[in-house]
Amino acid sequence: MGLTLRQNMAPRRMQGRTNATMRTINWGALPIGFFLGGVLGMVIGIVPTLVVGAVGLLLTALPVFFSPVRSLREMPPPVEDH
């Protein structure tokens, strides 16, 4: 649903840039998470690191929970290019 919503909200001429930005954010966070997970695993141990990771994963839902996206019941009309 996220991809469809982004495609409807972004003008056609900006969809490539929008997709590239989202991929950079999502894929760019992976090496940072790998590094932090490794450091935490060495400092506090494996099980506490997994707990920290699980809590962090749950926290990623908060922006969506508090955004207007949660109240959408149908797709908005596509944005028109000018």
Biopython code that builds the backbone (N, CA, C, O; Angstrom):
import numpy as np
from Bio.PDB.StructureBuilder import StructureBuilder

atoms = [
    (1, "MET", "N", (0.820, -1.179, 0.000)),
    (1, "MET", "CA", (0.000, 0.000, 0.000)),
    (1, "MET", "C", (0.872, 1.254, 0.000)),
    (1, "MET", "O", (0.492, 2.265, -0.589)),
    (2, "GLY", "N", (2.016, 1.203, 0.642)),
    (2, "GLY", "CA", (2.884, 2.377, 0.716)),
    (2, "GLY", "C", (3.351, 2.832, -0.644)),
    (2, "GLY", "O", (3.367, 4.030, -0.929)),
    (3, "LEU", "N", (3.731, 1.892, -1.490)),
    (3, "LEU", "CA", (4.187, 2.246, -2.831)),
    (3, "LEU", "C", (3.055, 2.860, -3.638)),
    (3, "LEU", "O", (3.256, 3.869, -4.314)),
    (4, "THR", "N", (1.878, 2.273, -3.577)),
    (4, "THR", "CA", (0.731, 2.805, -4.310)),
    (4, "THR", "C", (0.379, 4.204, -3.826)),
    (4, "THR", "O", (0.061, 5.082, -4.628)),
    (5, "LEU", "N", (0.435, 4.408, -2.527)),
    (5, "LEU", "CA", (0.133, 5.736, -1.978)),
    (5, "LEU", "C", (1.155, 6.755, -2.459)),
    (5, "LEU", "O", (0.786, 7.862, -2.850)),
    (6, "ARG", "N", (2.434, 6.397, -2.435)),
    (6, "ARG", "CA", (3.470, 7.319, -2.930)),
    (6, "ARG", "C", (3.271, 7.622, -4.404)),
    (6, "ARG", "O", (3.451, 8.763, -4.828)),
    (7, "GLN", "N", (2.902, 6.614, -5.197)),
    (7, "GLN", "CA", (2.695, 6.845, -6.626)),
    (7, "GLN", "C", (1.517, 7.776, -6.869)),
    (7, "GLN", "O", (1.546, 8.575, -7.805)),
    (8, "ASN", "N", (0.489, 7.687, -6.047)),
    (8, "ASN", "CA", (-0.659, 8.582, -6.193)),
    (8, "ASN", "C", (-0.344, 9.999, -5.727)),
    (8, "ASN", "O", (-0.881, 10.965, -6.270)),
    (9, "MET", "N", (0.514, 10.128, -4.735)),
    (9, "MET", "CA", (0.784, 11.437, -4.142)),
    (9, "MET", "C", (1.861, 12.225, -4.896)),
    (9, "MET", "O", (1.875, 13.455, -4.839)),
    (10, "ALA", "N", (2.748, 11.540, -5.592)),
    (10, "ALA", "CA", (3.837, 12.232, -6.301)),
    (10, "ALA", "C", (3.470, 12.403, -7.776)),
    (10, "ALA", "O", (2.914, 11.491, -8.387)),
    (11, "PRO", "N", (3.777, 13.556, -8.340)),
    (11, "PRO", "CA", (3.563, 13.734, -9.783)),
    (11, "PRO", "C", (4.409, 12.715, -10.564)),
    (11, "PRO", "O", (5.465, 12.287, -10.097)),
    (12, "ARG", "N", (3.939, 12.340, -11.738)),
    (12, "ARG", "CA", (4.643, 11.328, -12.542)),
    (12, "ARG", "C", (6.103, 11.694, -12.790)),
    (12, "ARG", "O", (6.972, 10.822, -12.772)),
    (13, "ARG", "N", (6.375, 12.966, -13.019)),
    (13, "ARG", "CA", (7.747, 13.387, -13.317)),
    (13, "ARG", "C", (8.660, 13.254, -12.105)),
    (13, "ARG", "O", (9.881, 13.270, -12.258)),
    (14, "MET", "N", (8.097, 13.123, -10.901)),
    (14, "MET", "CA", (8.892, 13.018, -9.674)),
    (14, "MET", "C", (8.926, 11.601, -9.102)),
    (14, "MET", "O", (9.578, 11.372, -8.083)),
    (15, "GLN", "N", (8.249, 10.659, -9.726)),
    (15, "GLN", "CA", (8.147, 9.321, -9.149)),
    (15, "GLN", "C", (9.481, 8.595, -9.089)),
    (15, "GLN", "O", (9.738, 7.857, -8.138)),
    (16, "GLY", "N", (10.325, 8.790, -10.077)),
    (16, "GLY", "CA", (11.643, 8.164, -10.048)),
    (16, "GLY", "C", (12.479, 8.690, -8.893)),
    (16, "GLY", "O", (13.146, 7.924, -8.198)),
    (17, "ARG", "N", (12.440, 9.990, -8.694)),
    (17, "ARG", "CA", (13.196, 10.594, -7.591)),
    (17, "ARG", "C", (12.629, 10.177, -6.243)),
    (17, "ARG", "O", (13.375, 9.927, -5.296)),
    (18, "THR", "N", (11.305, 10.103, -6.164)),
    (18, "THR", "CA", (10.667, 9.680, -4.920)),
    (18, "THR", "C", (11.071, 8.256, -4.577)),
    (18, "THR", "O", (11.418, 7.963, -3.432)),
    (19, "ASN", "N", (11.027, 7.371, -5.564)),
    (19, "ASN", "CA", (11.406, 5.982, -5.337)),
    (19, "ASN", "C", (12.883, 5.875, -4.960)),
    (19, "ASN", "O", (13.239, 5.113, -4.061)),
    (20, "ALA", "N", (13.741, 6.631, -5.638)),
    (20, "ALA", "CA", (15.170, 6.593, -5.331)),
    (20, "ALA", "C", (15.449, 7.097, -3.920)),
    (20, "ALA", "O", (16.309, 6.555, -3.226)),
    (21, "THR", "N", (14.734, 8.123, -3.496)),
    (21, "THR", "CA", (14.915, 8.647, -2.148)),
    (21, "THR", "C", (14.493, 7.624, -1.107)),
    (21, "THR", "O", (15.192, 7.425, -0.114)),
    (22, "MET", "N", (13.361, 6.977, -1.323)),
    (22, "MET", "CA", (12.898, 5.969, -0.368)),
    (22, "MET", "C", (13.862, 4.787, -0.304)),
    (22, "MET", "O", (14.135, 4.267, 0.778)),
    (23, "ARG", "N", (14.370, 4.366, -1.441)),
    (23, "ARG", "CA", (15.332, 3.258, -1.444)),
    (23, "ARG", "C", (16.617, 3.637, -0.734)),
    (23, "ARG", "O", (17.196, 2.817, -0.021)),
    (24, "THR", "N", (17.074, 4.880, -0.920)),
    (24, "THR", "CA", (18.288, 5.337, -0.243)),
    (24, "THR", "C", (18.089, 5.360, 1.265)),
    (24, "THR", "O", (18.969, 4.934, 2.013)),
    (25, "ILE", "N", (16.950, 5.850, 1.714)),
    (25, "ILE", "CA", (16.670, 5.888, 3.148)),
    (25, "ILE", "C", (16.609, 4.475, 3.705)),
    (25, "ILE", "O", (17.247, 4.179, 4.715)),
    (26, "ASN", "N", (15.844, 3.592, 3.054)),
    (26, "ASN", "CA", (15.664, 2.228, 3.569)),
    (26, "ASN", "C", (16.952, 1.417, 3.510)),
    (26, "ASN", "O", (17.351, 0.824, 4.512)),
    (27, "TRP", "N", (17.600, 1.380, 2.367)),
    (27, "TRP", "CA", (18.814, 0.588, 2.214)),
    (27, "TRP", "C", (20.007, 1.243, 2.889)),
    (27, "TRP", "O", (20.922, 0.544, 3.325)),
    (28, "GLY", "N", (20.021, 2.556, 2.985)),
    (28, "GLY", "CA", (21.124, 3.247, 3.639)),
    (28, "GLY", "C", (21.149, 3.043, 5.143)),
    (28, "GLY", "O", (22.203, 3.162, 5.767)),
    (29, "ALA", "N", (20.005, 2.738, 5.730)),
    (29, "ALA", "CA", (19.952, 2.503, 7.175)),
    (29, "ALA", "C", (20.520, 1.130, 7.549)),
    (29, "ALA", "O", (20.924, 0.921, 8.693)),
    (30, "LEU", "N", (20.552, 0.207, 6.611)),
    (30, "LEU", "CA", (21.027, -1.143, 6.929)),
    (30, "LEU", "C", (22.465, -1.192, 7.438)),
    (30, "LEU", "O", (22.699, -1.787, 8.490)),
    (31, "PRO", "N", (23.441, -0.598, 6.748)),
    (31, "PRO", "CA", (24.809, -0.674, 7.276)),
    (31, "PRO", "C", (24.958, -0.030, 8.653)),
    (31, "PRO", "O", (25.749, -0.491, 9.476)),
    (32, "ILE", "N", (24.202, 1.030, 8.898)),
    (32, "ILE", "CA", (24.258, 1.680, 10.212)),
    (32, "ILE", "C", (23.713, 0.725, 11.273)),
    (32, "ILE", "O", (24.301, 0.580, 12.345)),
    (33, "GLY", "N", (22.597, 0.081, 10.972)),
    (33, "GLY", "CA", (22.023, -0.888, 11.905)),
    (33, "GLY", "C", (22.919, -2.088, 12.128)),
    (33, "GLY", "O", (23.022, -2.581, 13.251)),
    (34, "PHE", "N", (23.575, -2.572, 11.071)),
    (34, "PHE", "CA", (24.506, -3.687, 11.219)),
    (34, "PHE", "C", (25.648, -3.312, 12.159)),
    (34, "PHE", "O", (26.015, -4.079, 13.049)),
    (35, "PHE", "N", (26.201, -2.123, 11.948)),
    (35, "PHE", "CA", (27.317, -1.665, 12.773)),
    (35, "PHE", "C", (26.885, -1.512, 14.234)),
    (35, "PHE", "O", (27.555, -2.006, 15.141)),
    (36, "LEU", "N", (25.753, -0.820, 14.455)),
    (36, "LEU", "CA", (25.281, -0.614, 15.823)),
    (36, "LEU", "C", (24.919, -1.935, 16.502)),
    (36, "LEU", "O", (25.169, -2.108, 17.695)),
    (37, "GLY", "N", (24.339, -2.856, 15.756)),
    (37, "GLY", "CA", (24.026, -4.168, 16.314)),
    (37, "GLY", "C", (25.275, -4.922, 16.736)),
    (37, "GLY", "O", (25.293, -5.567, 17.784)),
    (38, "GLY", "N", (26.309, -4.842, 15.930)),
    (38, "GLY", "CA", (27.569, -5.493, 16.274)),
    (38, "GLY", "C", (28.210, -4.888, 17.505)),
    (38, "GLY", "O", (28.686, -5.611, 18.380)),
    (39, "VAL", "N", (28.226, -3.551, 17.581)),
    (39, "VAL", "CA", (28.812, -2.873, 18.739)),
    (39, "VAL", "C", (28.007, -3.207, 19.998)),
    (39, "VAL", "O", (28.581, -3.539, 21.036)),
    (40, "LEU", "N", (26.681, -3.117, 19.903)),
    (40, "LEU", "CA", (25.847, -3.437, 21.061)),
    (40, "LEU", "C", (26.022, -4.886, 21.477)),
    (40, "LEU", "O", (26.085, -5.184, 22.669)),
    (41, "GLY", "N", (26.101, -5.786, 20.514)),
    (41, "GLY", "CA", (26.294, -7.201, 20.834)),
    (41, "GLY", "C", (27.578, -7.435, 21.607)),
    (41, "GLY", "O", (27.614, -8.276, 22.506)),
    (42, "MET", "N", (28.624, -6.711, 21.273)),
    (42, "MET", "CA", (29.893, -6.860, 21.984)),
    (42, "MET", "C", (29.842, -6.203, 23.367)),
    (42, "MET", "O", (30.445, -6.704, 24.316)),
    (43, "VAL", "N", (29.123, -5.084, 23.479)),
    (43, "VAL", "CA", (29.130, -4.326, 24.731)),
    (43, "VAL", "C", (28.132, -4.884, 25.745)),
    (43, "VAL", "O", (28.491, -5.087, 26.905)),
    (44, "ILE", "N", (26.898, -5.132, 25.337)),
    (44, "ILE", "CA", (25.870, -5.553, 26.303)),
    (44, "ILE", "C", (25.447, -7.008, 26.147)),
    (44, "ILE", "O", (24.715, -7.520, 26.993)),
    (45, "GLY", "N", (25.880, -7.684, 25.099)),
    (45, "GLY", "CA", (25.528, -9.091, 24.906)),
    (45, "GLY", "C", (24.467, -9.269, 23.824)),
    (45, "GLY", "O", (23.818, -8.318, 23.388)),
    (46, "ILE", "N", (24.320, -10.526, 23.409)),
    (46, "ILE", "CA", (23.430, -10.840, 22.293)),
    (46, "ILE", "C", (21.957, -10.663, 22.650)),
    (46, "ILE", "O", (21.224, -9.990, 21.925)),
    (47, "VAL", "N", (21.519, -11.253, 23.749)),
    (47, "VAL", "CA", (20.092, -11.208, 24.096)),
    (47, "VAL", "C", (19.631, -9.768, 24.357)),
    (47, "VAL", "O", (18.597, -9.371, 23.821)),
    (48, "PRO", "N", (20.352, -8.970, 25.155)),
    (48, "PRO", "CA", (19.907, -7.578, 25.316)),
    (48, "PRO", "C", (19.904, -6.799, 23.995)),
    (48, "PRO", "O", (19.063, -5.925, 23.787)),
    (49, "THR", "N", (20.843, -7.119, 23.114)),
    (49, "THR", "CA", (20.860, -6.451, 21.805)),
    (49, "THR", "C", (19.619, -6.810, 21.002)),
    (49, "THR", "O", (19.045, -5.954, 20.329)),
    (50, "LEU", "N", (19.201, -8.067, 21.069)),
    (50, "LEU", "CA", (17.976, -8.472, 20.369)),
    (50, "LEU", "C", (16.753, -7.764, 20.951)),
    (50, "LEU", "O", (15.838, -7.396, 20.214)),
    (51, "VAL", "N", (16.736, -7.576, 22.257)),
    (51, "VAL", "CA", (15.622, -6.850, 22.886)),
    (51, "VAL", "C", (15.619, -5.392, 22.429)),
    (51, "VAL", "O", (14.567, -4.843, 22.101)),
    (52, "VAL", "N", (16.798, -4.767, 22.408)),
    (52, "VAL", "CA", (16.896, -3.381, 21.930)),
    (52, "VAL", "C", (16.419, -3.298, 20.475)),
    (52, "VAL", "O", (15.699, -2.370, 20.108)),
    (53, "GLY", "N", (16.821, -4.264, 19.654)),
    (53, "GLY", "CA", (16.389, -4.285, 18.254)),
    (53, "GLY", "C", (14.883, -4.450, 18.114)),
    (53, "GLY", "O", (14.261, -3.794, 17.279)),
    (54, "ALA", "N", (14.290, -5.327, 18.931)),
    (54, "ALA", "CA", (12.837, -5.536, 18.871)),
    (54, "ALA", "C", (12.086, -4.278, 19.281)),
    (54, "ALA", "O", (11.093, -3.911, 18.652)),
    (55, "VAL", "N", (12.561, -3.616, 20.338)),
    (55, "VAL", "CA", (11.917, -2.366, 20.778)),
    (55, "VAL", "C", (12.072, -1.290, 19.697)),
    (55, "VAL", "O", (11.130, -0.553, 19.408)),
    (56, "GLY", "N", (13.261, -1.208, 19.109)),
    (56, "GLY", "CA", (13.475, -0.250, 18.029)),
    (56, "GLY", "C", (12.572, -0.511, 16.840)),
    (56, "GLY", "O", (12.061, 0.424, 16.223)),
    (57, "LEU", "N", (12.372, -1.784, 16.516)),
    (57, "LEU", "CA", (11.488, -2.134, 15.413)),
    (57, "LEU", "C", (10.048, -1.721, 15.713)),
    (57, "LEU", "O", (9.344, -1.235, 14.828)),
    (58, "LEU", "N", (9.615, -1.912, 16.943)),
    (58, "LEU", "CA", (8.267, -1.487, 17.318)),
    (58, "LEU", "C", (8.119, 0.033, 17.256)),
    (58, "LEU", "O", (7.058, 0.544, 16.897)),
    (59, "LEU", "N", (9.175, 0.746, 17.603)),
    (59, "LEU", "CA", (9.111, 2.211, 17.580)),
    (59, "LEU", "C", (8.985, 2.769, 16.164)),
    (59, "LEU", "O", (8.520, 3.894, 15.984)),
    (60, "THR", "N", (9.391, 2.000, 15.164)),
    (60, "THR", "CA", (9.275, 2.497, 13.792)),
    (60, "THR", "C", (7.826, 2.636, 13.341)),
    (60, "THR", "O", (7.551, 3.332, 12.364)),
    (61, "ALA", "N", (6.903, 1.989, 14.034)),
    (61, "ALA", "CA", (5.487, 2.097, 13.680)),
    (61, "ALA", "C", (4.861, 3.391, 14.197)),
    (61, "ALA", "O", (3.792, 3.785, 13.729)),
    (62, "LEU", "N", (5.504, 4.054, 15.150)),
    (62, "LEU", "CA", (4.912, 5.259, 15.749)),
    (62, "LEU", "C", (4.661, 6.392, 14.758)),
    (62, "LEU", "O", (3.589, 6.995, 14.815)),
    (63, "PRO", "N", (5.582, 6.716, 13.858)),
    (63, "PRO", "CA", (5.272, 7.797, 12.916)),
    (63, "PRO", "C", (4.036, 7.513, 12.062)),
    (63, "PRO", "O", (3.257, 8.423, 11.778)),
    (64, "VAL", "N", (3.855, 6.278, 11.657)),
    (64, "VAL", "CA", (2.664, 5.930, 10.866)),
    (64, "VAL", "C", (1.424, 5.990, 11.740)),
    (64, "VAL", "O", (0.369, 6.445, 11.296)),
    (65, "PHE", "N", (1.544, 5.534, 12.980)),
    (65, "PHE", "CA", (0.403, 5.530, 13.892)),
    (65, "PHE", "C", (-0.126, 6.947, 14.132)),
    (65, "PHE", "O", (-1.336, 7.148, 14.239)),
    (66, "PHE", "N", (0.767, 7.917, 14.217)),
    (66, "PHE", "CA", (0.353, 9.288, 14.496)),
    (66, "PHE", "C", (0.208, 10.143, 13.238)),
    (66, "PHE", "O", (0.020, 11.355, 13.344)),
    (67, "SER", "N", (0.289, 9.546, 12.060)),
    (67, "SER", "CA", (0.173, 10.323, 10.826)),
    (67, "SER", "C", (-1.238, 10.242, 10.261)),
    (67, "SER", "O", (-2.021, 9.386, 10.673)),
    (68, "PRO", "N", (-1.568, 11.116, 9.330)),
    (68, "PRO", "CA", (-2.889, 11.064, 8.696)),
    (68, "PRO", "C", (-3.095, 9.806, 7.850)),
    (68, "PRO", "O", (-4.230, 9.488, 7.494)),
    (69, "VAL", "N", (-2.033, 9.095, 7.528)),
    (69, "VAL", "CA", (-2.155, 7.889, 6.702)),
    (69, "VAL", "C", (-3.042, 6.851, 7.386)),
    (69, "VAL", "O", (-3.758, 6.102, 6.721)),
    (70, "ARG", "N", (-2.990, 6.814, 8.707)),
    (70, "ARG", "CA", (-3.760, 5.811, 9.452)),
    (70, "ARG", "C", (-5.268, 5.968, 9.244)),
    (70, "ARG", "O", (-6.006, 4.986, 9.318)),
    (71, "SER", "N", (-5.722, 7.176, 8.989)),
    (71, "SER", "CA", (-7.160, 7.407, 8.846)),
    (71, "SER", "C", (-7.653, 7.251, 7.404)),
    (71, "SER", "O", (-8.849, 7.386, 7.149)),
    (72, "LEU", "N", (-6.753, 6.970, 6.459)),
    (72, "LEU", "CA", (-7.173, 6.789, 5.066)),
    (72, "LEU", "C", (-8.024, 5.534, 4.927)),
    (72, "LEU", "O", (-7.666, 4.475, 5.442)),
    (73, "ARG", "N", (-9.138, 5.654, 4.238)),
    (73, "ARG", "CA", (-9.999, 4.499, 3.984)),
    (73, "ARG", "C", (-10.014, 4.128, 2.505)),
    (73, "ARG", "O", (-10.391, 3.018, 2.128)),
    (74, "GLU", "N", (-9.598, 5.079, 1.680)),
    (74, "GLU", "CA", (-9.477, 4.820, 0.246)),
    (74, "GLU", "C", (-8.339, 5.661, -0.303)),
    (74, "GLU", "O", (-7.923, 6.647, 0.305)),
    (75, "MET", "N", (-7.852, 5.258, -1.446)),
    (75, "MET", "CA", (-6.725, 5.961, -2.052)),
    (75, "MET", "C", (-7.151, 7.352, -2.503)),
    (75, "MET", "O", (-8.220, 7.515, -3.091)),
    (76, "PRO", "N", (-6.322, 8.355, -2.231)),
    (76, "PRO", "CA", (-6.628, 9.686, -2.764)),
    (76, "PRO", "C", (-6.464, 9.698, -4.270)),
    (76, "PRO", "O", (-5.760, 8.847, -4.813)),
    (77, "PRO", "N", (-7.091, 10.634, -4.958)),
    (77, "PRO", "CA", (-6.932, 10.699, -6.407)),
    (77, "PRO", "C", (-5.487, 11.026, -6.775)),
    (77, "PRO", "O", (-4.802, 11.721, -6.025)),
    (78, "PRO", "N", (-5.023, 10.537, -7.908)),
    (78, "PRO", "CA", (-3.649, 10.834, -8.319)),
    (78, "PRO", "C", (-3.426, 12.330, -8.513)),
    (78, "PRO", "O", (-4.334, 13.075, -8.881)),
    (79, "VAL", "N", (-2.189, 12.744, -8.254)),
    (79, "VAL", "CA", (-1.801, 14.146, -8.441)),
    (79, "VAL", "C", (-1.650, 14.388, -9.941)),
    (79, "VAL", "O", (-1.062, 13.579, -10.659)),
    (80, "GLU", "N", (-2.189, 15.513, -10.397)),
    (80, "GLU", "CA", (-2.107, 15.851, -11.818)),
    (80, "GLU", "C", (-0.799, 16.569, -12.103)),
    (80, "GLU", "O", (-0.371, 17.417, -11.320)),
    (81, "ASP", "N", (-0.159, 16.234, -13.224)),
    (81, "ASP", "CA", (1.029, 16.965, -13.669)),
    (81, "ASP", "C", (0.581, 18.230, -14.388)),
    (81, "ASP", "O", (-0.464, 18.260, -15.037)),
    (82, "HIS", "N", (1.391, 19.268, -14.258)),
    (82, "HIS", "CA", (1.062, 20.520, -14.945)),
    (82, "HIS", "C", (1.985, 20.732, -16.096)),
    (82, "HIS", "O", (1.870, 21.734, -16.803)),
]
sb = StructureBuilder()
sb.init_structure("model")
sb.init_model(0)
sb.init_chain("A")
sb.init_seg("    ")
for serial, (resi, resn, name, xyz) in enumerate(atoms, 1):
    if name == "N":
        sb.init_residue(resn, " ", resi, " ")
    sb.init_atom(name, np.array(xyz, "f"), 0.0, 1.0, " ", f" {name:<3s}", serial, name[0])
structure = sb.get_structure()
